[in-house]
Amino acid sequence: MIKVEFLGPIGKASIEIEAKTLADVSAKLKEDETIAPWLSKCAVAVNDTMVKELDFALKSGDRVSILPPVCGG
């Protein structure tokens, strides 16, 4: 199981899913119409390390963080 957490203004509780790669996570999240609009705007981290490749391999217990863009002053 992979834990997916949604940070910032996404406002969705963490979920646990089965996934072997970030592509699997992406496909699953695109099924949720409240999350799908955020995906193209967000960065992704696996266990606190930024990742860009969708073929990035995941293992049970990994934590995937969906990081929306933020503004600050």
Backbone as ProteinMPNN parsed JSONL, in Angstrom:
{"seq_chain_A": "MIKVEFLGPIGKASIEIEAKTLADVSAKLKEDETIAPWLSKCAVAVNDTMVKELDFALKSGDRVSILPPVCGG", "coords_chain_A": {"N_chain_A": [[0.828, -1.185, 0.0], [0.433, 2.228, -0.768], [0.735, 5.428, 0.582], [-0.995, 8.344, -0.126], [-0.773, 11.753, 0.105], [-2.354, 14.918, 0.29], [-1.435, 18.14, -0.006], [-1.641, 21.574, 1.205], [-3.989, 23.766, -0.394], [-5.593, 21.819, -1.594], [-7.147, 20.234, 0.039], [-7.999, 17.593, 0.718], [-8.398, 14.476, 2.341], [-5.773, 12.168, 3.241], [-5.083, 9.187, 1.336], [-4.927, 5.605, 0.862], [-3.507, 3.489, -1.502], [-3.04, 0.826, -3.928], [-0.144, 0.67, -5.807], [2.417, 0.51, -8.261], [4.036, 2.253, -9.607], [4.568, 5.82, -10.118], [3.003, 6.479, -12.27], [0.843, 4.735, -12.025], [-0.296, 5.798, -9.699], [-0.991, 8.352, -10.638], [-2.901, 7.672, -12.632], [-4.933, 6.58, -11.032], [-5.599, 8.812, -9.428], [-6.576, 10.581, -11.326], [-9.102, 9.636, -11.755], [-10.656, 10.763, -9.821], [-12.701, 13.424, -9.665], [-12.408, 15.706, -8.101], [-9.732, 15.907, -7.543], [-8.343, 15.621, -9.956], [-8.193, 18.123, -11.532], [-6.096, 19.445, -10.249], [-3.753, 18.035, -10.729], [-2.066, 18.595, -12.996], [-0.849, 20.903, -12.206], [0.641, 20.469, -9.966], [3.541, 19.592, -7.986], [5.393, 16.602, -7.187], [6.323, 14.518, -4.514], [8.182, 11.786, -3.253], [8.433, 10.148, -0.349], [9.472, 12.517, 0.761], [11.257, 13.404, -1.213], [11.67, 15.152, -4.162], [10.164, 14.205, -7.234], [10.012, 13.59, -10.72], [9.604, 11.756, -12.759], [7.249, 9.62, -14.179], [7.536, 6.903, -14.324], [8.741, 6.17, -12.015], [9.579, 3.854, -9.58], [7.622, 2.444, -6.987], [7.34, 1.295, -3.59], [5.783, -0.791, -1.12], [4.569, 1.029, 1.612], [5.65, 3.455, 0.929], [5.38, 7.053, 0.79], [3.543, 9.299, -0.978], [3.486, 12.616, -1.847], [1.364, 15.167, -2.85], [1.93, 18.233, -4.116], [0.698, 21.32, -4.276], [1.049, 24.433, -6.176], [2.107, 27.359, -4.452], [1.704, 30.681, -3.192], [3.552, 33.269, -1.707], [4.52, 35.83, 0.611]], "CA_chain_A": [[0.0, 0.0, 0.0], [1.094, 3.514, -0.876], [-0.04, 6.524, 1.157], [-0.971, 9.568, -0.927], [-1.247, 12.887, 0.896], [-2.656, 16.107, -0.507], [-1.058, 19.273, 0.827], [-2.129, 22.906, 0.863], [-5.409, 24.059, -0.629], [-6.353, 20.719, -2.195], [-8.161, 19.979, 1.054], [-8.513, 16.227, 0.682], [-7.724, 13.598, 3.297], [-4.852, 11.178, 2.684], [-5.667, 7.9, 0.944], [-3.987, 4.524, 0.629], [-3.826, 2.777, -2.735], [-2.038, -0.086, -4.474], [0.51, 1.265, -6.971], [3.808, 0.091, -8.47], [4.767, 3.412, -10.131], [3.819, 7.076, -10.038], [1.991, 6.445, -13.327], [-0.328, 4.082, -11.424], [-0.899, 6.777, -8.792], [-1.604, 9.372, -11.492], [-4.11, 7.117, -13.254], [-5.96, 6.453, -9.989], [-6.036, 10.139, -8.99], [-7.347, 11.194, -12.416], [-10.476, 9.145, -11.638], [-11.349, 11.594, -8.819], [-12.903, 14.73, -10.296], [-11.981, 16.806, -7.226], [-8.272, 15.943, -7.55], [-7.834, 15.667, -11.333], [-7.78, 19.452, -11.999], [-4.872, 19.869, -9.579], [-2.587, 17.215, -11.057], [-1.135, 19.213, -13.948], [-0.241, 22.074, -11.559], [1.323, 20.077, -8.735], [4.782, 18.835, -7.913], [5.207, 15.342, -6.477], [7.458, 14.035, -3.731], [8.076, 10.436, -2.701], [9.215, 10.117, 0.896], [10.081, 13.844, 0.903], [12.194, 13.688, -2.297], [10.953, 15.558, -5.37], [10.264, 13.239, -8.318], [9.319, 14.042, -11.929], [9.396, 10.652, -13.674], [6.074, 8.808, -13.876], [7.913, 5.492, -14.214], [9.421, 6.006, -10.73], [9.068, 2.666, -8.893], [7.18, 2.604, -5.605], [7.258, 0.069, -2.805], [4.822, -0.712, -0.028], [4.972, 1.909, 2.702], [6.062, 4.769, 0.437], [4.443, 8.17, 0.95], [3.531, 10.206, -2.125], [2.903, 13.911, -1.489], [0.94, 16.007, -3.955], [2.28, 19.563, -3.636], [0.189, 22.382, -5.169], [1.82, 25.668, -6.156], [1.655, 28.314, -3.433], [2.272, 32.027, -3.254], [3.869, 33.774, -0.379], [5.009, 37.191, 0.583]], "C_chain_A": [[0.876, 1.253, 0.0], [0.183, 4.558, -0.238], [0.121, 7.741, 0.261], [-1.558, 10.678, -0.074], [-1.351, 14.121, 0.006], [-2.417, 17.334, 0.361], [-1.715, 20.569, 0.367], [-3.626, 22.962, 0.589], [-6.208, 22.938, -1.285], [-7.454, 20.271, -1.241], [-8.781, 18.595, 1.02], [-7.711, 15.384, 1.669], [-6.804, 12.623, 2.564], [-5.605, 9.894, 2.348], [-4.554, 6.867, 0.835], [-4.446, 3.752, -0.589], [-2.717, 1.777, -3.05], [-1.459, 0.571, -5.714], [1.95, 0.785, -7.039], [4.67, 1.24, -8.969], [3.939, 4.673, -9.902], [2.769, 7.151, -11.148], [0.709, 5.781, -12.823], [-1.068, 5.046, -10.493], [-1.638, 7.841, -9.601], [-2.915, 8.884, -12.097], [-5.252, 7.025, -12.239], [-6.497, 7.831, -9.579], [-6.859, 10.851, -10.069], [-8.8, 10.742, -12.42], [-11.311, 9.993, -10.679], [-11.478, 13.014, -9.36], [-12.556, 15.917, -9.401], [-10.463, 16.967, -7.219], [-7.716, 16.181, -8.955], [-7.415, 17.066, -11.799], [-6.462, 19.953, -11.392], [-3.623, 19.213, -10.162], [-1.6, 17.881, -11.997], [-0.372, 20.389, -13.333], [0.697, 21.706, -10.409], [2.671, 19.417, -8.968], [4.494, 17.574, -7.095], [6.488, 14.991, -5.728], [7.15, 12.617, -3.263], [9.009, 10.388, -1.501], [10.08, 11.374, 1.034], [11.165, 14.173, -0.133], [11.394, 14.001, -3.556], [11.239, 14.566, -6.506], [9.466, 13.755, -9.51], [8.939, 12.887, -12.853], [8.198, 9.798, -13.26], [6.406, 7.327, -13.758], [8.684, 5.196, -12.924], [8.773, 4.847, -9.971], [8.744, 2.969, -7.434], [7.188, 1.254, -4.904], [6.277, 0.289, -1.651], [5.385, 0.13, 1.108], [5.451, 3.271, 2.254], [4.956, 5.796, 0.659], [4.616, 9.107, -0.239], [2.812, 11.48, -1.7], [2.593, 14.687, -2.749], [1.044, 17.458, -3.467], [1.781, 20.641, -4.605], [1.091, 23.604, -5.115], [1.236, 26.603, -5.083], [2.33, 29.657, -3.665], [2.545, 32.49, -1.839], [4.409, 35.196, -0.499], [6.169, 37.402, 1.49]], "O_chain_A": [[1.906, 1.321, 0.671], [-1.02, 4.567, -0.498], [1.241, 8.127, -0.075], [-2.685, 10.576, 0.412], [-0.546, 14.331, -0.901], [-3.118, 17.543, 1.351], [-2.275, 20.643, -0.727], [-4.422, 22.295, 1.251], [-7.406, 23.105, -1.512], [-8.567, 19.965, -1.67], [-9.977, 18.447, 1.271], [-6.5, 15.557, 1.812], [-7.037, 12.295, 1.4], [-6.61, 9.555, 2.972], [-3.379, 7.218, 0.729], [-5.62, 3.399, -0.708], [-1.611, 1.863, -2.518], [-2.213, 0.992, -6.592], [2.625, 0.665, -6.016], [5.888, 1.227, -8.789], [2.765, 4.603, -9.541], [1.749, 7.819, -10.983], [-0.39, 6.221, -13.16], [-2.297, 5.107, -10.494], [-2.776, 8.189, -9.286], [-3.919, 9.596, -12.077], [-6.396, 7.352, -12.552], [-7.703, 8.0, -9.403], [-7.747, 11.64, -9.747], [-9.647, 11.399, -13.027], [-12.54, 9.946, -10.722], [-10.482, 13.724, -9.496], [-12.422, 17.034, -9.9], [-9.959, 18.05, -6.92], [-6.714, 16.879, -9.111], [-6.359, 17.191, -12.418], [-5.795, 20.803, -11.982], [-2.539, 19.791, -10.09], [-0.392, 17.74, -11.807], [0.641, 20.823, -13.882], [1.462, 22.548, -9.936], [2.909, 18.779, -9.993], [3.482, 17.49, -6.4], [7.593, 15.149, -6.248], [6.013, 12.292, -2.923], [10.22, 10.567, -1.629], [11.26, 11.299, 1.377], [11.918, 15.129, 0.055], [10.544, 13.214, -3.971], [12.376, 14.145, -6.716], [8.373, 14.296, -9.341], [8.023, 13.037, -13.662], [8.135, 9.312, -12.131], [5.644, 6.57, -13.158], [9.219, 4.099, -12.757], [7.563, 4.851, -9.744], [9.494, 3.658, -6.744], [7.06, 0.207, -5.538], [5.99, 1.423, -1.27], [6.536, -0.039, 1.511], [5.645, 4.161, 3.083], [3.772, 5.465, 0.71], [5.701, 9.638, -0.473], [1.668, 11.434, -1.249], [3.451, 14.85, -3.616], [0.348, 17.863, -2.536], [2.391, 20.849, -5.654], [1.814, 23.804, -4.14], [0.028, 26.623, -4.848], [3.402, 29.736, -4.267], [1.835, 32.129, -0.9], [4.71, 35.677, -1.592], [6.694, 38.513, 1.573]]}, "name": "protein", "num_of_chains": 1, "seq": "MIKVEFLGPIGKASIEIEAKTLADVSAKLKEDETIAPWLSKCAVAVNDTMVKELDFALKSGDRVSILPPVCGG"}
